[in-house]
Amino acid sequence: SSGINAEWPLRPGEKVSTNNYIKLNPDFSKVTTAVSVCTWMKKYLDPRTQHIWFSYAVPGSFNELMLSDWYHNAVNTDYMSWTDLVLLKNEWYHFCLVWSSASSLMEFHVNGVLVKSHVTTTSRLNNSGGTLVVGQDQDSLGGGFDVNQAFGGEIYQLNVFSRALRIEDIAAMYYDGRCSRLASYLVHDVVVSWEELLGATRSGAVQEVSAECDERNFLGKVTQLVMQELSTCNRH
């Protein structure tokens, strides 16, 4: 399953839909005073329009943990704006949002680089009775989706961690590449894994597609390329 992307398809003539999402009720009992959310993402939609791809809601707080592909991210009542960073369509990016009450900071990393840091007042997350929706924004617990905020694109290797990852951890994830496995020393901090998300309730047109990370396929392409180069040389 590690070689599978989840896709919110948007092909010519298709539109985004509030029916497209992954939903689960995660065990966030270990997520109280720190959290990190990291993923690889490719977006298909307007770079300067906000689309919510990660929404964790609890009774009375529907943006307890919210991440978008532009404009702002949220932890509890703290919002971080990032309108000065625009992500291109159809390109893979690595995202990590990190929050810790000890540091009183929400930090946003893109492609291994800390691009935004925001002082927070949240002391702890509300972590009981929550619903996680990937691909939509919850304006009520488990629902209230707005088609204008619906996500269209691909997500790969989305993991939620119960601690604030270090910048070295995040940079290593990015530089190891999209097709690398999660470092073994981080696995025990995972509270929602990519495998768990792939196995969760899936609605609408969300589908599994190849992550194109097959090593044998890659080697085959390299061999083919080398052979083409050799045949070109032989003709001269």
Short mmCIF file of the C-alpha atoms (twelve columns), coordinates in Angstrom:
data_MODEL
# 
_entry.id   MODEL 
# 
loop_
_atom_site.group_PDB 
_atom_site.id 
_atom_site.type_symbol 
_atom_site.label_atom_id 
_atom_site.label_alt_id 
_atom_site.label_comp_id 
_atom_site.label_asym_id 
_atom_site.label_seq_id 
_atom_site.Cartn_x 
_atom_site.Cartn_y 
_atom_site.Cartn_z 
_atom_site.pdbx_PDB_model_num 
ATOM 1   C CA . SER A 1   0.000   0.000  0.000   1 
ATOM 2   C CA . SER A 2   3.003   2.325  0.363   1 
ATOM 3   C CA . GLY A 3   3.097   2.661  -3.420  1 
ATOM 4   C CA . ILE A 4   -0.445  4.030  -3.668  1 
ATOM 5   C CA . ASN A 5   -1.581  7.643  -3.939  1 
ATOM 6   C CA . ALA A 6   -5.082  8.751  -3.056  1 
ATOM 7   C CA . GLU A 7   -6.479  10.910 -5.847  1 
ATOM 8   C CA . TRP A 8   -9.311  13.418 -5.807  1 
ATOM 9   C CA . PRO A 9   -9.744  13.304 -9.590  1 
ATOM 10  C CA . LEU A 10  -10.337 16.377 -11.683 1 
ATOM 11  C CA . ARG A 11  -10.099 15.503 -15.342 1 
ATOM 12  C CA . PRO A 12  -11.313 17.658 -18.261 1 
ATOM 13  C CA . GLY A 13  -15.016 18.348 -17.866 1 
ATOM 14  C CA . GLU A 14  -15.107 17.143 -14.242 1 
ATOM 15  C CA . LYS A 15  -15.771 19.341 -11.244 1 
ATOM 16  C CA . VAL A 16  -14.840 19.085 -7.590  1 
ATOM 17  C CA . SER A 17  -17.495 17.618 -5.350  1 
ATOM 18  C CA . THR A 18  -18.402 17.560 -1.676  1 
ATOM 19  C CA . ASN A 19  -18.899 13.803 -2.103  1 
ATOM 20  C CA . ASN A 20  -15.152 13.192 -2.453  1 
ATOM 21  C CA . TYR A 21  -13.399 12.534 0.854   1 
ATOM 22  C CA . ILE A 22  -11.777 10.075 3.234   1 
ATOM 23  C CA . LYS A 23  -13.224 9.995  6.749   1 
ATOM 24  C CA . LEU A 24  -12.183 8.322  9.982   1 
ATOM 25  C CA . ASN A 25  -12.370 8.737  13.758  1 
ATOM 26  C CA . PRO A 26  -8.716  8.602  14.787  1 
ATOM 27  C CA . ASP A 27  -7.308  7.866  18.230  1 
ATOM 28  C CA . PHE A 28  -5.759  11.227 19.094  1 
ATOM 29  C CA . SER A 29  -5.335  10.400 22.789  1 
ATOM 30  C CA . LYS A 30  -1.572  10.978 22.434  1 
ATOM 31  C CA . VAL A 31  -2.108  14.272 20.621  1 
ATOM 32  C CA . THR A 32  -2.550  16.857 23.354  1 
ATOM 33  C CA . THR A 33  0.301   19.368 23.514  1 
ATOM 34  C CA . ALA A 34  2.076   18.721 20.199  1 
ATOM 35  C CA . VAL A 35  1.312   17.441 16.706  1 
ATOM 36  C CA . SER A 36  2.853   17.224 13.246  1 
ATOM 37  C CA . VAL A 37  1.016   16.579 9.981   1 
ATOM 38  C CA . CYS A 38  3.165   15.722 6.962   1 
ATOM 39  C CA . THR A 39  2.295   14.706 3.408   1 
ATOM 40  C CA . TRP A 40  3.239   14.831 -0.239  1 
ATOM 41  C CA . MET A 41  0.647   16.667 -2.308  1 
ATOM 42  C CA . LYS A 42  -0.089  17.579 -5.891  1 
ATOM 43  C CA . LYS A 43  -2.943  20.043 -6.448  1 
ATOM 44  C CA . TYR A 44  -5.023  20.324 -9.606  1 
ATOM 45  C CA . LEU A 45  -6.878  23.538 -8.789  1 
ATOM 46  C CA . ASP A 46  -6.380  27.322 -8.904  1 
ATOM 47  C CA . PRO A 47  -3.195  28.112 -6.932  1 
ATOM 48  C CA . ARG A 48  -4.725  31.285 -5.453  1 
ATOM 49  C CA . THR A 49  -7.919  29.711 -4.161  1 
ATOM 50  C CA . GLN A 50  -8.083  27.944 -0.806  1 
ATOM 51  C CA . HIS A 51  -8.941  24.242 -0.777  1 
ATOM 52  C CA . ILE A 52  -8.989  22.362 2.532   1 
ATOM 53  C CA . TRP A 53  -7.313  18.965 2.372   1 
ATOM 54  C CA . PHE A 54  -7.074  18.111 6.109   1 
ATOM 55  C CA . SER A 55  -9.866  18.830 8.587   1 
ATOM 56  C CA . TYR A 56  -9.942  17.503 12.159  1 
ATOM 57  C CA . ALA A 57  -13.084 18.577 14.017  1 
ATOM 58  C CA . VAL A 58  -14.326 17.961 17.548  1 
ATOM 59  C CA . PRO A 59  -17.650 18.931 19.154  1 
ATOM 60  C CA . GLY A 60  -17.654 22.721 19.441  1 
ATOM 61  C CA . SER A 61  -14.449 23.218 17.434  1 
ATOM 62  C CA . PHE A 62  -14.697 22.382 13.754  1 
ATOM 63  C CA . ASN A 63  -11.243 23.739 12.844  1 
ATOM 64  C CA . GLU A 64  -9.337  22.049 15.646  1 
ATOM 65  C CA . LEU A 65  -6.679  21.100 13.121  1 
ATOM 66  C CA . MET A 66  -7.044  22.378 9.567   1 
ATOM 67  C CA . LEU A 67  -4.629  22.514 6.642   1 
ATOM 68  C CA . SER A 68  -5.199  24.022 3.219   1 
ATOM 69  C CA . ASP A 69  -3.304  24.285 -0.058  1 
ATOM 70  C CA . TRP A 70  -3.205  28.092 0.147   1 
ATOM 71  C CA . TYR A 71  -4.212  30.966 2.446   1 
ATOM 72  C CA . HIS A 72  -4.154  29.629 6.014   1 
ATOM 73  C CA . ASN A 73  -3.760  26.727 8.436   1 
ATOM 74  C CA . ALA A 74  -5.337  26.406 11.884  1 
ATOM 75  C CA . VAL A 75  -4.713  24.811 15.272  1 
ATOM 76  C CA . ASN A 76  -7.628  25.283 17.665  1 
ATOM 77  C CA . THR A 77  -8.287  29.069 17.704  1 
ATOM 78  C CA . ASP A 78  -4.920  29.993 16.181  1 
ATOM 79  C CA . TYR A 79  -4.742  30.749 12.461  1 
ATOM 80  C CA . MET A 80  -1.590  31.098 10.372  1 
ATOM 81  C CA . SER A 81  -1.863  33.034 7.123   1 
ATOM 82  C CA . TRP A 82  0.471   32.180 4.227   1 
ATOM 83  C CA . THR A 83  -0.870  34.098 1.250   1 
ATOM 84  C CA . ASP A 84  2.637   35.065 0.103   1 
ATOM 85  C CA . LEU A 85  3.404   31.479 -0.931  1 
ATOM 86  C CA . VAL A 86  1.703   30.152 -4.072  1 
ATOM 87  C CA . LEU A 87  2.011   26.488 -5.054  1 
ATOM 88  C CA . LEU A 88  1.940   25.561 -8.734  1 
ATOM 89  C CA . LYS A 89  -0.654  23.187 -10.114 1 
ATOM 90  C CA . ASN A 90  0.324   19.609 -11.020 1 
ATOM 91  C CA . GLU A 91  3.603   19.707 -9.092  1 
ATOM 92  C CA . TRP A 92  4.517   17.541 -6.088  1 
ATOM 93  C CA . TYR A 93  5.201   19.401 -2.833  1 
ATOM 94  C CA . HIS A 94  6.095   18.151 0.621   1 
ATOM 95  C CA . PHE A 95  4.090   19.745 3.458   1 
ATOM 96  C CA . CYS A 96  4.605   19.604 7.216   1 
ATOM 97  C CA . LEU A 97  2.632   21.558 9.796   1 
ATOM 98  C CA . VAL A 98  4.097   21.394 13.301  1 
ATOM 99  C CA . TRP A 99  2.607   22.727 16.527  1 
ATOM 100 C CA . SER A 100 3.806   22.564 20.106  1 
ATOM 101 C CA . SER A 101 2.405   24.217 23.219  1 
ATOM 102 C CA . ALA A 102 5.912   24.100 24.758  1 
ATOM 103 C CA . SER A 103 7.267   26.402 22.039  1 
ATOM 104 C CA . SER A 104 3.947   28.258 21.535  1 
ATOM 105 C CA . LEU A 105 4.633   28.024 17.807  1 
ATOM 106 C CA . MET A 106 2.878   26.742 14.711  1 
ATOM 107 C CA . GLU A 107 5.468   26.090 12.007  1 
ATOM 108 C CA . PHE A 108 4.854   25.411 8.342   1 
ATOM 109 C CA . HIS A 109 7.438   23.620 6.201   1 
ATOM 110 C CA . VAL A 110 7.305   23.244 2.418   1 
ATOM 111 C CA . ASN A 111 9.855   21.079 0.593   1 
ATOM 112 C CA . GLY A 112 11.979  20.748 3.709   1 
ATOM 113 C CA . VAL A 113 12.172  24.497 4.362   1 
ATOM 114 C CA . LEU A 114 10.538  26.408 7.227   1 
ATOM 115 C CA . VAL A 115 8.492   29.011 5.345   1 
ATOM 116 C CA . LYS A 116 6.283   30.371 8.124   1 
ATOM 117 C CA . SER A 117 6.292   30.500 11.921  1 
ATOM 118 C CA . HIS A 118 3.355   31.767 13.959  1 
ATOM 119 C CA . VAL A 119 3.050   32.392 17.708  1 
ATOM 120 C CA . THR A 120 0.091   30.519 19.203  1 
ATOM 121 C CA . THR A 121 -1.947  30.772 22.406  1 
ATOM 122 C CA . THR A 122 -3.394  27.243 22.292  1 
ATOM 123 C CA . SER A 123 -2.270  25.212 25.324  1 
ATOM 124 C CA . ARG A 124 -3.729  21.839 24.319  1 
ATOM 125 C CA . LEU A 125 -5.751  20.245 21.560  1 
ATOM 126 C CA . ASN A 126 -9.236  18.902 22.083  1 
ATOM 127 C CA . ASN A 127 -8.644  15.287 21.134  1 
ATOM 128 C CA . SER A 128 -11.740 13.322 22.125  1 
ATOM 129 C CA . GLY A 129 -14.716 12.504 19.917  1 
ATOM 130 C CA . GLY A 130 -13.023 13.937 16.841  1 
ATOM 131 C CA . THR A 131 -13.555 13.261 13.157  1 
ATOM 132 C CA . LEU A 132 -10.819 13.542 10.534  1 
ATOM 133 C CA . VAL A 133 -11.827 14.313 6.965   1 
ATOM 134 C CA . VAL A 134 -9.269  14.403 4.149   1 
ATOM 135 C CA . GLY A 135 -10.340 16.354 1.064   1 
ATOM 136 C CA . GLN A 136 -13.042 18.597 2.592   1 
ATOM 137 C CA . ASP A 137 -13.525 21.285 5.249   1 
ATOM 138 C CA . GLN A 138 -15.862 20.422 8.118   1 
ATOM 139 C CA . ASP A 139 -18.224 23.230 9.137   1 
ATOM 140 C CA . SER A 140 -20.078 20.758 11.346  1 
ATOM 141 C CA . LEU A 141 -18.859 17.544 12.928  1 
ATOM 142 C CA . GLY A 142 -18.357 15.126 10.040  1 
ATOM 143 C CA . GLY A 143 -20.076 17.348 7.462   1 
ATOM 144 C CA . GLY A 144 -21.056 20.860 6.416   1 
ATOM 145 C CA . PHE A 145 -18.782 20.672 3.373   1 
ATOM 146 C CA . ASP A 146 -18.438 23.627 0.980   1 
ATOM 147 C CA . VAL A 147 -17.776 22.799 -2.669  1 
ATOM 148 C CA . ASN A 148 -15.728 26.003 -3.017  1 
ATOM 149 C CA . GLN A 149 -13.233 24.636 -0.477  1 
ATOM 150 C CA . ALA A 150 -13.159 21.047 -1.755  1 
ATOM 151 C CA . PHE A 151 -9.769  19.606 -2.669  1 
ATOM 152 C CA . GLY A 152 -8.785  18.291 -6.090  1 
ATOM 153 C CA . GLY A 153 -5.437  16.566 -6.556  1 
ATOM 154 C CA . GLU A 154 -3.285  13.752 -5.180  1 
ATOM 155 C CA . ILE A 155 -2.017  12.987 -1.684  1 
ATOM 156 C CA . TYR A 156 0.704   10.513 -0.783  1 
ATOM 157 C CA . GLN A 157 2.310   9.359  2.473   1 
ATOM 158 C CA . LEU A 158 0.119   11.478 4.762   1 
ATOM 159 C CA . ASN A 159 1.047   10.779 8.390   1 
ATOM 160 C CA . VAL A 160 0.077   12.433 11.685  1 
ATOM 161 C CA . PHE A 161 2.645   12.407 14.504  1 
ATOM 162 C CA . SER A 162 2.138   12.873 18.244  1 
ATOM 163 C CA . ARG A 163 5.106   15.196 18.652  1 
ATOM 164 C CA . ALA A 164 6.645   18.267 17.107  1 
ATOM 165 C CA . LEU A 165 9.063   17.016 14.472  1 
ATOM 166 C CA . ARG A 166 12.440  18.711 14.280  1 
ATOM 167 C CA . ILE A 167 13.430  20.647 11.189  1 
ATOM 168 C CA . GLU A 168 16.079  17.969 10.575  1 
ATOM 169 C CA . ASP A 169 13.390  15.260 10.564  1 
ATOM 170 C CA . ILE A 170 11.294  17.189 8.061   1 
ATOM 171 C CA . ALA A 171 14.192  18.107 5.789   1 
ATOM 172 C CA . ALA A 172 15.247  14.439 5.734   1 
ATOM 173 C CA . MET A 173 11.725  13.391 4.678   1 
ATOM 174 C CA . TYR A 174 11.856  15.789 1.757   1 
ATOM 175 C CA . TYR A 175 15.416  15.056 0.633   1 
ATOM 176 C CA . ASP A 176 14.882  11.292 0.913   1 
ATOM 177 C CA . GLY A 177 12.253  11.798 -1.788  1 
ATOM 178 C CA . ARG A 178 8.584   11.065 -2.302  1 
ATOM 179 C CA . CYS A 179 9.153   7.364  -2.876  1 
ATOM 180 C CA . SER A 180 11.165  6.733  0.291   1 
ATOM 181 C CA . ARG A 181 9.805   4.932  3.332   1 
ATOM 182 C CA . LEU A 182 9.180   6.759  6.597   1 
ATOM 183 C CA . ALA A 183 12.297  6.659  8.788   1 
ATOM 184 C CA . SER A 184 12.036  3.844  11.341  1 
ATOM 185 C CA . TYR A 185 12.751  6.161  14.288  1 
ATOM 186 C CA . LEU A 186 9.605   8.179  13.443  1 
ATOM 187 C CA . VAL A 187 7.222   5.237  13.122  1 
ATOM 188 C CA . HIS A 188 6.442   4.926  16.846  1 
ATOM 189 C CA . ASP A 189 5.279   8.582  16.896  1 
ATOM 190 C CA . VAL A 190 2.663   8.019  14.160  1 
ATOM 191 C CA . VAL A 191 -0.948  8.275  15.395  1 
ATOM 192 C CA . VAL A 192 -2.578  8.195  11.942  1 
ATOM 193 C CA . SER A 193 -0.626  6.358  9.253   1 
ATOM 194 C CA . TRP A 194 -0.909  6.477  5.482   1 
ATOM 195 C CA . GLU A 195 -1.908  2.808  5.476   1 
ATOM 196 C CA . GLU A 196 -4.701  3.575  7.960   1 
ATOM 197 C CA . LEU A 197 -5.976  6.391  5.759   1 
ATOM 198 C CA . LEU A 198 -5.987  4.181  2.673   1 
ATOM 199 C CA . GLY A 199 -8.075  1.663  4.603   1 
ATOM 200 C CA . ALA A 200 -10.539 4.241  5.952   1 
ATOM 201 C CA . THR A 201 -14.037 5.051  4.713   1 
ATOM 202 C CA . ARG A 202 -13.766 6.498  1.216   1 
ATOM 203 C CA . SER A 203 -16.547 8.461  -0.468  1 
ATOM 204 C CA . GLY A 204 -17.294 9.609  -4.002  1 
ATOM 205 C CA . ALA A 205 -14.644 9.590  -6.701  1 
ATOM 206 C CA . VAL A 206 -11.615 9.310  -4.390  1 
ATOM 207 C CA . GLN A 207 -9.521  6.493  -5.799  1 
ATOM 208 C CA . GLU A 208 -6.187  4.768  -5.431  1 
ATOM 209 C CA . VAL A 209 -3.685  5.377  -8.209  1 
ATOM 210 C CA . SER A 210 -0.104  4.257  -8.629  1 
ATOM 211 C CA . ALA A 211 2.472   6.403  -6.869  1 
ATOM 212 C CA . GLU A 212 4.861   5.480  -9.700  1 
ATOM 213 C CA . CYS A 213 7.449   4.415  -7.173  1 
ATOM 214 C CA . ASP A 214 8.106   0.889  -8.451  1 
ATOM 215 C CA . GLU A 215 11.892  0.490  -8.260  1 
ATOM 216 C CA . ARG A 216 11.896  -2.190 -10.946 1 
ATOM 217 C CA . ASN A 217 9.939   0.105  -13.235 1 
ATOM 218 C CA . PHE A 218 12.429  2.902  -12.541 1 
ATOM 219 C CA . LEU A 219 15.401  0.653  -13.329 1 
ATOM 220 C CA . GLY A 220 13.664  -0.465 -16.496 1 
ATOM 221 C CA . LYS A 221 13.341  3.156  -17.611 1 
ATOM 222 C CA . VAL A 222 17.002  3.829  -16.809 1 
ATOM 223 C CA . THR A 223 18.090  0.752  -18.787 1 
ATOM 224 C CA . GLN A 224 15.910  1.794  -21.690 1 
ATOM 225 C CA . LEU A 225 17.352  5.306  -21.602 1 
ATOM 226 C CA . VAL A 226 20.927  3.999  -21.537 1 
ATOM 227 C CA . MET A 227 20.206  1.657  -24.438 1 
ATOM 228 C CA . GLN A 228 18.733  4.532  -26.421 1 
ATOM 229 C CA . GLU A 229 21.817  6.608  -25.742 1 
ATOM 230 C CA . LEU A 230 24.075  3.738  -26.849 1 
ATOM 231 C CA . SER A 231 22.128  3.178  -30.034 1 
ATOM 232 C CA . THR A 232 22.318  6.904  -30.781 1 
ATOM 233 C CA . CYS A 233 26.106  6.848  -30.275 1 
ATOM 234 C CA . ASN A 234 26.465  3.807  -32.510 1 
ATOM 235 C CA . ARG A 235 24.805  5.622  -35.373 1 
ATOM 236 C CA . HIS A 236 27.405  8.362  -35.354 1 
# 
